Amino acid sequence: MTGALKIRRAALVAAAMTSVSLTAAAAFAADASPNVSMRIITFGETRQQLQSTPIEQRPYRPLHFYGNRVRRQNNRGSTSSTRATRTSSSSSSSRR
């Protein structure tokens, strides 16, 4: 692989990552929720404070898929497996 091709590929990857970050940031900003942080990576005291906070109480952050999902499920009070169980049990009871 030539040097020019490597540079083009690296520039393309960087552009794609920037696009994804900006799109996610815009989506979170449009949410207008007071518990949203636009910082993807934190350092120092802010990082220590976030790590000492239970995951359900941390702010939503772009690209933090696992934490954001846990918070959404906690706020809704149910999980997808619970919903699937309810759906299958209600459909089986209606068949009887």
C-alpha positions as CSV (number, residue, x, y, z in Angstrom):
1,M,0.0,0.0,0.0
2,T,1.5,3.3,-1.0
3,G,1.9,6.3,1.4
4,A,-0.7,8.4,-0.5
5,L,-3.3,5.6,-0.2
6,K,-2.7,5.3,3.5
7,I,-3.1,9.0,4.0
8,R,-6.4,9.0,2.0
9,R,-7.7,6.1,3.9
10,A,-6.8,7.7,7.3
11,A,-8.5,11.0,6.2
12,L,-11.6,9.1,5.1
13,V,-11.8,7.3,8.5
14,A,-11.3,10.6,10.4
15,A,-14.0,12.2,8.3
16,A,-16.4,9.4,9.0
17,M,-15.7,9.4,12.7
18,T,-16.2,13.2,12.9
19,S,-19.5,12.9,11.0
20,V,-20.8,10.2,13.4
21,S,-19.7,12.3,16.4
22,L,-21.4,15.4,15.1
23,T,-24.6,13.6,14.1
24,A,-24.8,12.0,17.6
25,A,-24.1,15.3,19.3
26,A,-26.9,17.0,17.3
27,A,-29.3,14.2,18.2
28,F,-28.5,14.6,21.9
29,A,-28.7,18.4,21.7
30,A,-32.1,18.1,20.1
31,D,-33.3,16.0,23.0
32,A,-33.3,19.1,25.2
33,S,-33.0,17.0,28.3
34,P,-31.3,18.6,31.2
35,N,-29.4,15.4,31.9
36,V,-27.3,15.3,28.7
37,S,-23.5,15.9,28.6
38,M,-21.9,16.6,25.3
39,R,-18.5,15.4,26.5
40,I,-17.7,12.0,25.0
41,I,-14.4,11.6,26.9
42,T,-13.8,13.1,30.3
43,F,-10.6,13.7,32.2
44,G,-9.5,14.5,35.8
45,E,-12.0,15.4,38.4
46,T,-14.9,15.1,36.1
47,R,-14.0,11.5,35.2
48,Q,-13.6,10.6,38.8
49,Q,-16.9,12.1,39.6
50,L,-18.7,10.2,36.8
51,Q,-17.1,6.9,37.8
52,S,-18.2,7.3,41.4
53,T,-21.8,8.0,40.3
54,P,-24.1,5.0,39.7
55,I,-24.6,4.4,36.0
56,E,-28.3,5.0,36.2
57,Q,-27.7,8.5,37.5
58,R,-25.0,9.6,35.1
59,P,-25.9,12.0,32.2
60,Y,-26.6,10.7,28.7
61,R,-23.5,11.0,26.6
62,P,-23.0,10.6,22.8
63,L,-21.5,7.2,21.7
64,H,-21.9,5.7,25.2
65,F,-24.3,3.1,24.0
66,Y,-24.3,0.7,27.0
67,G,-24.7,3.4,29.6
68,N,-27.4,5.3,27.7
69,R,-29.3,2.0,27.2
70,V,-29.1,1.2,30.9
71,R,-30.3,4.6,31.8
72,R,-33.2,4.5,29.3
73,Q,-34.3,1.1,30.6
74,N,-34.0,2.3,34.2
75,N,-36.1,5.4,33.4
76,R,-38.8,3.4,31.7
77,G,-38.9,0.8,34.4
78,S,-38.8,-2.2,32.2
79,T,-36.4,-4.2,30.0
80,S,-36.8,-5.6,26.6
81,S,-36.7,-9.2,27.9
82,T,-39.6,-8.3,30.3
83,R,-41.6,-6.9,27.4
84,A,-40.9,-9.9,25.3
85,T,-42.1,-12.2,28.2
86,R,-45.3,-10.1,28.6
87,T,-46.0,-10.2,24.9
88,S,-45.5,-13.9,24.6
89,S,-47.6,-14.7,27.7
90,S,-50.4,-12.4,26.7
91,S,-50.5,-13.9,23.2
92,S,-50.5,-17.5,24.6
93,S,-53.3,-16.6,27.0
94,S,-55.4,-15.2,24.2
95,R,-55.1,-18.4,22.3
96,R,-56.7,-20.5,25.0
